[in-house]
Amino acid sequence: MSKTLVIAPPPTPNGDLHVGHMAGPYLAGDIYSRYLRMMGSQVNYATGTDDSQTYVVTSAHKLNTTPEELCHKSASDIKRSLELWGVSLDGYAPFDDSYKNMVYDFLMPLYKGNKFKLKKVKLPYSPLRNEFMVESFVSGECPSCLAQTRGGLCEGCGHPNNFDQLKAPTSTLPPFEKLKYKEVNIHVFPVEEYRQELQEFYKSKKGEWRPHIIQLMDELFSKELIDFPITYPIQWGIKSPFPETNGQVLNAWAEGMPASMYCNACGENQDAEIDAEWLASKGNSLVYFLGFDNSYFWGITHLALLMAHDGKYILPTSIVPNEFYELEHSKFSTSRGHLIWAQDLVKQIPRDYARFYICLTSPEHNRNNFSNEALKKILHERLISPWNALVNAYNTKDWSCITDNESEKTDHLVRVMMERLESTCKINTFSQTRLADWIMHHIDRLDKLICSDNEVTLNSVNRQLQVLLNGMSLIMIDLCNSCAIDNIDHTATLIELIDIKKLDEREAYA
């Protein structure tokens, strides 16, 4: 049986996950994976940590610790946060020797097949440090949108800025000096050579994928695709295995595909090659959930690297990006302390409530906002009170005097509910916001149905409740584990529904 491989990009272990992270790929990937399992499909949902990112170094400097210590602590914190939020991972990969070997095994055939080129390029350089300053070590003006950004990629517009493209490059480490550009030989991957294959791939995705990522691809294809650095002349990262760049390290972004393969391998219970689930011959499908700002890497460079293996590996069925999630109308920022840690929120309120509010306000197509006041208002007025009203109406109604059973009408209602539920969860129309809205709509509808003068039967209500609870189980995992919905006799037995607590009944909530 074929399997769906679901990847949420490994987060950089330069700190724990905050609510902005959770509103991105991790909760979305969890809901989609839960839906597939509910429908009887085989799933492998995995992630890990991206230890090679230079952001580990800059963050460790600010925190007065070592990059190694920061990676170790953050990897543990991230794993704990995902567990506390109920994210149902099949694999959480460690950054170990097997990980590094998979990276080498993925890149070395491309090197031996002359898919990489040794090229003299200009990179930001600090004469004071006698070091090259790339990725998070450098800040400058994006050549595409003029925003201030770090090296490699602009978070604002999603365009790359490799080599000497940043304007007015400045060190992000003290003494924050202006940088020069200096020539050096590195290995690069000529992405432009894969233009036709990439364009054909995206031509087939128009009208199916979210429009912002397709717009970005059109912008990128309107000009020459710049070379992608495979190695960098810095110290932090996996050592380059190529003789011509001995002493350099691999670009952390070149690890994306083999890292994902290793993450999925950690979710398998079989003794097989690490890349086994990704082989095209296996017949599996592949889905990424990610932040829009990483779309260039996952949608161009990673994809082209897979293509460079000449059909050996599967290509993604879908890439589902999200936009930025803001806190009180300002971007989540670890450096400014403007954030809510993911672990803190689910210690203050039940994780079912946190998951529901994040889903309802998910930044799927546009930036959206987390607000403490809105959270309390929405949860009380649109979830907690309506649900408890439904529970009370259901548990207090005298069902014994209603014997009429309109099975044909009930079949139609159940079918319509299922069709709408599936439309929120299928990959090309996936929307956790519409899933949360579907839940609220049917809670209110069923409450009114039970309280009406219509002689609706227990069988009819139970069958509709079963569909509602199935949908709710994708988000509100603890509530649905407490409701008895399996193997019930619809015509004679009440489903065990329970009230959910109001937020002000949680003393820890501030």
QUISUL-V40717 format. One record per helix or strand of 3 or more residues. SS is the DSSP state (A for helix, B for strand). FROM is the first residue (numbers start at 0). LEN is the number of residues. Records with the same first field share a line. If there is no record, write none. Layout:
# QUISUL-V40717
SS = FROM-LEN ; FROM-LEN
This chain:
# QUISUL-V40717
B = 2-6 ; 41-6 ; 115-11 ; 137-4 ; 147-3 ; 166-5 ; 179-10 ; 284-7 ; 317-5 ; 324-3 ; 367-3
A = 18-20 ; 54-9 ; 66-18 ; 96-16 ; 134-3 ; 190-13 ; 210-11 ; 242-3 ; 251-14 ; 275-3 ; 279-3 ; 291-16 ; 341-7 ; 350-10 ; 371-25 ; 406-19 ; 426-3 ; 431-20 ; 457-15 ; 476-6 ; 502-3
